[in-house]
Amino acid sequence: MKVIIAGAGDVGFHLAKLLVREDHEIILIDLDGDRLVHASKHLDVITLKGSSTSFSILEKAQINQAD
């Protein structure tokens, strides 16, 4: 399953961690580059820097293919 998570803070990171364990494809979107670097170092996720309310960012995340 392809899942897009808006926000790589405590909740988003924990959710991504749980879903990665179940072999889901995870895309984390956040404005904070440091949070994204931390997530990519510790989890097997794709990261996108930007606003999750931005249509162009959601297109880059291929939201039309997300579950």
Buried (B, 14 or more C-beta within 10 A) or exposed (E): EBBBBBBBEEEBBEBBBEBBEEEBBBBBBBBEEEBBEBBBEEBEBBBBBBBBEBEEBBEBBEBEEEE
